[in-house]
Amino acid sequence: MDPVVPAQEDIRRVGRRELYTDFGKRLEYMKTYLDFTEDDVHIFNKGAKYLKAAIPDLTHRLYQKMLEFDITARALRTRSTASEVQIEDLFTIDSPHVQRRKIFWKWYLTRLCSDPGQIEYWEYLGKIGSMHTGKVLMHPLRIEYVHMNVCLGYVKGLLLDTITNHPDMSVKFKFALLKTLSKIFCMQNDLISKCYINEGQEYTEESSNASNTDSASTMETASNTDNASITNSEVSSLAQDKASYPRCLVPGFSNSRPNSAGAQSLTSRDRSGSVDLDRVSSTAETAVSSDCPSTSSSHRVTPSVVSISQPPAFASPFAVGHIHNFETKIWSSGLKRKETGYK
C-alpha cells in the first residue's frame, strides 16, 4: 500500500510499517511532507556548480573544527568516539592521516552536490549513517550520533555561508537554493538518525525471520529437486546400459537371437533372470558347426585352398568360458561411446 494516499479529501494515510521496512516509501513520505518537488531538483542541480567549487575549502574548515575537540580528534586515531583512551600526540591539520581523511569528505560532498532526482543519490546518503555505526566496515568506525549531528549541522552552515556570500547568484535564486538545501539536509539527517534510533525494530525483526524462513524453504526445495534429478539420471543411465547389451545378455528377455543352424527351441531363463549357460553353450556350438566349410562332394575344397584360407579356431564369445570376458568388452565399448559422444 502506498504510504501517502488520500484516505479522505483533506487527509493522507501513512503506513507505519512501510516507513521502517521500505526505503522508497520512507523517502517518498519525507519528500511529500517537505514539499520536495521537481522544482527543487532543478534548482539544486543549477546551484551545485557553485557549491562544488567550494568543496576543498569546506573540507579544510571541517577538519579544523574536528581537531578543536579532543573527543573528535581522538576518534581520528581510535576510530571510535566511545573510546576514552588517552592519546598524547593527536593529529594536526597537516598530518598525513588527516590529509587522507580529507579525500573521503571531498567524495561525500561531491556526491551530496550531485543530482537528487536519482534514487542512487539517496541510497548513497542512506549508507552514510550505517558506515559510522561500527557494524558495516571491515575496520569498524563508530561515531556516536551526537557527533554525526553536529558535524552535519556544521557542514550545512558552511554551505549556507557559501550561498549567501556568493557574488554570482541573484538574491531570488539564493533564497530558492537555501530552501532546497535545507530540505535535503533534513532528509540526510533522518537517514543517518534511523541507523542509531531503535524505532520500528519489531518490523525489522519480522522481516528478518521471514527472510530466514524463505531461505530455508528454498534450500530444501532445491535439495529435493537435485535428488530427483540424480535419481532420474541414474535410471536413464541404467536404461542406456541395458540397451547396449546383446539381447542374450539382457535379463528379462524371453527370446534370444536366432541361430543359423536351426537349433532346437531355446530353454527359458531361470527365475533370477540370469543367462542360461547351457543354452548359450549349445547355441554357440551349433553356430560354430554351421559356419565351418562344407566337406560334401558338391563343395569339395582342395588342400591348397584349405591351407591358405583356413581361419584360426573360432572361439564364440557366447561360449561358457568367454561369457564374462565378452560382457566386460560390451561395458567398456559402451563407456567409450559415451565419452566420445558417439550415438
C-alpha positions in Angstrom: 0.0 0.0 0.0 1.2 3.5 -0.8 2.1 5.2 2.5 0.9 8.6 1.1 -2.5 8.0 -0.4 -5.6 10.2 0.2 -7.9 8.5 2.7 -10.2 11.4 2.6 -10.2 14.7 0.7 -8.4 16.5 3.5 -6.1 13.8 5.0 -3.5 11.4 3.8 -2.9 7.9 5.2 0.6 6.8 6.1 1.5 3.1 6.7 3.8 2.9 9.7 5.3 -0.5 8.8 6.4 0.7 5.4 8.2 3.7 6.8 10.6 1.2 8.6 10.7 -1.6 6.1 10.6 0.2 2.7 13.3 2.7 1.9 11.5 4.1 -1.1 8.2 4.6 0.9 10.1 6.4 3.7 11.8 8.7 1.2 8.5 9.4 -0.6 6.8 10.3 2.7 9.6 12.8 3.6 9.6 14.4 0.2 5.8 14.8 0.3 5.9 16.2 3.8 8.7 18.7 2.9 7.2 19.6 -0.5 10.3 18.5 -2.2 9.4 18.6 -5.9 11.0 18.6 -9.3 11.5 22.4 -9.0 13.8 21.7 -6.0 15.7 19.2 -8.1 16.1 21.7 -10.9 17.2 24.5 -8.5 19.7 22.3 -6.7 21.3 21.0 -9.9 21.6 24.5 -11.2 23.4 25.7 -8.0 25.5 22.6 -7.5 28.3 24.0 -9.7 28.8 26.9 -7.2 28.9 24.5 -4.2 31.3 22.1 -5.8 33.8 24.8 -6.3 33.9 25.4 -2.6 34.4 21.7 -1.6 38.2 21.9 -0.9 37.8 24.9 1.5 34.7 23.3 3.2 36.7 20.1 3.9 39.6 22.0 5.4 37.4 24.1 7.7 35.5 21.0 8.8 38.7 19.2 9.9 39.9 22.3 11.7 36.7 22.1 13.7 37.1 18.4 14.5 40.6 19.0 15.8 39.4 21.6 18.2 37.8 18.9 20.5 39.7 16.0 22.0 36.8 13.6 21.7 36.6 14.0 17.9 40.3 14.5 17.4 40.9 11.2 19.3 38.4 9.4 17.1 40.7 10.0 14.1 43.2 7.7 15.8 40.9 5.2 17.7 38.1 5.2 15.1 35.6 5.5 17.9 34.2 8.4 19.9 33.2 5.9 22.6 36.8 5.2 23.4 38.4 7.1 26.3 41.9 6.0 25.7 44.3 8.9 26.3 46.2 9.9 23.2 49.3 12.0 23.8 50.1 13.0 20.2 46.8 13.9 18.4 46.8 14.5 14.7 47.2 18.0 13.3 45.7 19.6 10.3 48.9 18.8 8.3 49.2 15.2 9.4 49.3 12.6 6.5 46.3 10.7 8.1 44.2 13.9 8.1 45.1 14.6 4.5 43.9 11.1 3.5 40.7 11.5 5.5 40.0 14.7 3.6 39.7 12.7 0.5 36.7 10.8 1.9 35.0 14.1 2.9 35.6 15.6 -0.5 34.0 12.5 -2.0 31.0 12.8 0.3 30.5 16.5 -0.5 30.8 15.8 -4.2 28.1 13.2 -4.0 26.0 15.5 -1.9 26.2 18.1 -4.6 25.1 15.7 -7.4 21.6 15.0 -8.7 18.9 14.5 -6.0 16.5 13.4 -8.7 18.1 9.9 -8.9 17.4 7.1 -6.4 21.1 6.3 -6.2 21.7 9.7 -4.7 19.5 8.9 -1.7 20.8 5.4 -1.4 24.3 6.7 -1.0 23.2 9.2 1.6 21.4 6.3 3.4 24.7 4.4 3.7 26.5 7.3 5.5 24.8 6.5 8.8 25.4 2.7 8.7 29.0 3.3 7.8 29.6 5.1 11.1 27.8 2.7 13.4 30.7 0.2 13.7 28.6 -2.6 12.1 29.4 -2.5 8.4 33.1 -1.7 7.6 35.8 -4.3 7.8 37.7 -1.9 10.1 34.8 -0.6 12.3 34.2 3.1 12.5 32.0 4.0 15.4 31.0 7.7 15.6 28.1 8.3 18.0 25.1 10.2 16.8 25.6 13.4 18.7 28.9 13.9 16.8 27.3 13.0 13.5 24.5 15.5 14.1 26.7 18.5 15.0 29.1 17.6 12.1 26.2 17.6 9.6 24.9 20.9 11.1 28.3 22.5 10.8 28.6 21.4 7.1 25.2 22.9 6.5 26.2 26.2 8.0 29.3 26.3 5.8 27.2 25.7 2.7 24.7 28.4 3.7 27.6 30.9 4.1 28.9 29.9 0.7 25.5 30.6 -0.9 24.6 33.8 0.8 28.1 35.3 0.1 28.4 34.2 -3.5 28.6 37.1 -5.9 27.3 35.4 -9.0 23.9 34.4 -7.6 20.8 36.5 -7.6 19.0 37.1 -4.4 15.9 35.2 -5.6 18.0 32.2 -6.6 19.9 32.3 -3.3 16.7 32.0 -1.3 15.4 29.2 -3.5 18.7 27.3 -3.2 18.8 27.8 0.6 15.3 26.4 0.9 16.1 23.4 -1.2 19.3 22.7 0.6 17.5 22.8 4.0 15.1 20.1 2.8 18.0 17.9 1.6 19.8 18.2 4.9 16.6 17.4 6.8 16.3 14.1 4.9 20.0 13.4 5.2 19.8 13.8 8.9 16.8 11.4 9.1 18.6 8.7 7.1 21.5 9.0 9.5 19.5 9.0 12.7 17.4 6.0 11.7 20.7 3.9 11.9 21.0 4.9 15.6 17.5 5.2 16.9 15.7 1.9 17.7 12.3 2.7 16.3 10.4 0.1 14.2 12.6 -2.7 15.4 9.6 -5.1 15.6 9.1 -4.8 11.8 12.8 -5.3 11.1 12.8 -8.5 13.2 9.7 -9.8 11.5 11.3 -9.2 8.1 14.5 -10.9 9.1 12.6 -14.0 10.4 10.5 -14.2 7.3 13.7 -14.0 5.2 15.3 -16.8 7.1 12.2 -19.0 6.7 12.1 -18.4 3.0 15.8 -19.2 2.6 15.4 -22.5 4.4 12.4 -23.4 2.3 14.2 -22.5 -0.9 17.2 -24.6 0.1 15.0 -27.6 1.0 13.2 -27.4 -2.4 16.5 -27.1 -4.2 17.8 -30.2 -2.4 14.7 -32.3 -3.2 15.0 -31.2 -6.9 18.7 -32.2 -7.0 17.9 -35.6 -5.5 15.2 -36.2 -8.0 17.4 -35.2 -10.9 20.2 -37.5 -9.7 17.7 -40.4 -9.4 16.3 -39.8 -12.9 19.9 -39.6 -14.3 20.7 -42.9 -12.7 17.6 -44.6 -14.1 18.3 -43.2 -17.6 21.9 -44.4 -17.4 20.8 -47.9 -16.4 18.3 -48.0 -19.3 21.0 -46.9 -21.8 23.4 -49.5 -20.5 20.8 -52.2 -20.7 20.0 -51.2 -24.3 23.7 -51.6 -25.2 23.7 -55.4 -24.1 23.1 -58.1 -26.7 19.7 -59.5 -26.3 21.0 -62.8 -25.0 22.7 -61.0 -22.1 19.9 -58.7 -21.0 17.9 -60.1 -18.1 14.2 -60.3 -18.8 14.1 -61.1 -22.5 12.2 -64.3 -23.2 13.6 -64.8 -26.7 17.1 -64.8 -27.9 18.7 -64.1 -31.3 18.0 -67.0 -33.7 20.9 -69.2 -34.7 21.8 -70.0 -38.3 21.6 -73.8 -37.9 18.0 -74.1 -36.9 18.7 -75.5 -33.4 16.0 -76.7 -31.1 13.7 -74.3 -29.3 15.5 -72.2 -26.6 15.1 -73.0 -23.0 13.6 -70.4 -20.7 15.7 -68.4 -18.2 15.8 -69.1 -14.5 13.8 -67.0 -12.1 16.7 -64.7 -11.2 16.9 -63.5 -14.8 20.5 -64.8 -15.3 21.8 -66.3 -18.5 21.2 -70.0 -19.2 24.8 -71.0 -19.8 23.9 -74.5 -21.1 21.6 -72.9 -23.7 24.3 -70.4 -24.7 26.9 -73.2 -25.0 24.8 -75.4 -27.2 23.8 -72.4 -29.4 27.4 -71.4 -29.7 28.5 -74.9 -30.7 25.7 -75.1 -33.3 26.8 -71.8 -34.7 30.4 -72.9 -34.9 29.4 -76.1 -36.8 27.2 -74.3 -39.2 29.9 -71.7 -40.0 32.6 -74.4 -40.9 33.2 -75.1 -44.6 31.2 -77.9 -46.1 33.1 -81.2 -46.9 30.4 -82.7 -49.2 31.3 -83.9 -52.7 29.5 -80.9 -54.2 31.6 -78.4 -52.3 35.0 -80.1 -52.0 37.8 -77.8 -51.3 41.4 -78.5 -52.4 44.1 -78.9 -49.8 46.0 -75.9 -51.1 43.0 -73.6 -50.6 42.3 -75.0 -47.2 45.9 -74.5 -46.0 45.9 -70.8 -47.2 42.4 -69.7 -46.2 41.9 -71.8 -43.1 40.9 -69.4 -40.4 42.1 -69.7 -36.8 40.0 -71.7 -34.5 36.8 -69.6 -33.7 36.1 -69.1 -30.1 32.5 -67.9 -29.7 32.0 -65.1 -27.3 28.8 -66.8 -26.2 30.6 -69.9 -25.0 30.7 -70.6 -21.3 34.4 -69.9 -20.9 34.1 -66.5 -22.6 30.8 -65.1 -21.4 32.3 -62.9 -18.7 35.0 -61.6 -21.0 32.5 -60.6 -23.6 30.3 -58.9 -21.1 33.3 -56.8 -19.9 34.0 -55.9 -23.5 30.5 -54.7 -24.1 30.7 -52.5 -20.9 34.0 -51.0 -22.0 32.8 -50.2 -25.5 29.7 -48.6 -24.2 31.7 -46.3 -21.9 33.9 -45.3 -24.8 30.9 -44.4 -26.9 29.6 -42.2 -24.0 33.0 -40.5 -23.6 33.4 -39.7 -27.3 29.8 -38.6 -27.7 29.0 -41.4 -30.2 25.4 -42.2 -30.8 
